[in-house]
């Protein structure tokens, strides 16, 4: 019987292969593919209670993309986001994250992938109230096995990047909603993920603070970070560079521009 390799070995071997392939492709200015969904189905229930949340979804997102996912309630966008974020598995199909097929990995393997390759920002900030901003941002590095000597420096760097250099020691109840979301963004990028996922990240913010947070996402994307954001707000989606539209569990538009959005939304 073939001995299973530790997930770290699989990831490291795949990274070496990916690096070699990426070097060869870079000669031709090809972008590295971060997300590739192939024939993805997600089915809940059986028989008469069966519900197809996703049906034959195919989607590719490349390194450096800034993409929003939109669609009406029940369109499948949240299910797709959960699969992209390795929070759920498809019923069938392949999901390649940074060239690694994660579609049918076990829960423990998916948890490792999430910590190593993904950063998450949610509508609710999910900060630990008893910890300072700096300590909240340091937390993912504990789980990732980052040496203690590096954690404070990296967390400080991430908080500076989101404009909170003067709030390092403040606890969440000493911060505004916008500042708490900035801490959440810093926490999401501190492990240097290949992909930043944001699920309605401005849903709990007022319009002024929303713009401030969106400016941070744009700056992060300009620095090379790949960003995928689920939103129901057209004014938020228009500030991304590419819009994917879901309807009835399928991708009906995979490469809308912000200028296309009003016309498409009016037709739904």
Beta strands, then each sheet from edge to edge (+ up, - down):
strand 1: 33-44
strand 2: 51-62
strand 3: 66-71
strand 4: 92-97
strand 5: 100-101
strand 6: 118-122
strand 7: 195-199
strand 8: 227-230
strand 9: 242-247
strand 10: 250-256
sheet 1: 2+ 1- 4+ 5-
sheet 2: 6+ 7+ 8+ 3+ 9+ 10-
end
